[in-house]
């Protein structure tokens, strides 16, 4: 049986994280915090619910990894895409992967195509994300 794999896709808004993530998995295998803010097909961000949204993302990945016949067949590959600008933001996913024996691949998506962030993140916030982006080689 195929090795279980978790892909952690990182990058600033507009880099193409979601597009890349969707290209390497089935729709039900992809999770990102922004999905929490989708209401009736429309993105409705609420900063007061950001912590709740991140917890929802972690809980969703945890549920996808828990052993059951459905997960064994359909969630051997899981892709989680978020900005993940700092190492600590990925820690929960590494812990889950170790617990459920998923091999982890971390992918940084660069914005070399001058993509625009679909959620209107202000330029000063984008710069702050760039400034704190950590890479561990």
N, C-alpha and C positions, 0 to 999 in steps of 0.2 A: 504494500500500500504506500502511496505517495507520502513523503515527509510533510508534516504540518508546517506551514510558513506564515509568519506575520511580517507584513511590510509596513514600516513606519515611514510615511511620506511627509517631508518637512519643507518649508519654504515660506517666504513672505506672501501676503495677499497679492494676487495677480500673477504669481509665478507659474501657475498651471498645475498645482497640486491635485486638485479635483479631477481635472482632465486626464492627467497621467494615471491617477489611482483607478479611474474608471476603465482605462485602457488595459489594465493588467489583471482585472478580476471580473466576476459576475456582479450584477447590481446588488444582490443580497450580501455580498462579501465585503462591501465597502461601508465604512463608518467615518463620519467626521462631526465635530461639534456643531458646525453650521447647520447640519440636518435638523437639530433640535429647534432651530428658529424658522423652519419652513412651515408655513400655515397656509393651507389651501393653494399650494403651488407658488406661494410668494414668500420671499425672505423678509422676516420681521424681527430684526435684531433688537434685543433689550438687554443693555449692559447689566441691569440689576439681576438678570437670570444667567449670567455668564458662568458662575460657579456651578449652578444647577446643570447647565448645558454640558460642561466638561464632565461632571459626574455621570450624566446620562450616557455620554460617549464611552466612558470607562465601563459602566455597567453593561452596555450593549456588547462591547468586545468580550467582557467576562462571560456573558450569556452565550456568545457564539463559540467560546472555547470549551465550555463545560461539556464533559463527556455525555453524549446521548447519540442515538443512531442517526438523527438528522445531522448533527454537527460533524459526526465522523464521515458522512457522505458529502456534505455540501459546504462545510466551513473548514476544510483543510488548508485553505488559503484565506487569510483575512488581511484587508488593507485598511489602515487607519491613517487619515490625512488631516493634519492640523498644522498650525505654524510651528509649534515645537521649537521655539527660538532658544530655549535653554534645556540642558540635560535633565534637570529634575522633572520637567514636564513629561518626559517619556518614561520615567521610572516605573510607574504603575504598569505600563504595558510590558516592560521587560520582566517585571515580577510575574505577571500573568503568563507570559510566554514560557518562562522557566517552569512555573508550576504545572502547566498543561503540555509541556514539551513541544513548543513551537520554536522553530529556527527563526531568528530575527534578521531582517534586512532593513537597514536604514537608508533611505534615499533622499537626497537633498535636491529639490527642483529649483533651478536658478531661473531668474526672469531675463533670459537672453533674447526673448522675442518681443520685448516691450509690451507685455500683456498688461491690461488694466485690471485692477481688482474689482470684482463684480459687486462688492458690498460697500463701496464708497469709503474705504478706510482713509482718513485724512493723511496728507503727506507727512506731517510731523509724527504721526503714529507709525507710519511705514519706516521712517528714518530711525525711530527709537527701536523698532524690531530689528532692523539691520544692524544697529549698533550693539545690541545685546546677543545677537545670533552666535551661539557656541557650536564649534565643530570639534569633535574628538576623533582623532585619527589613530 
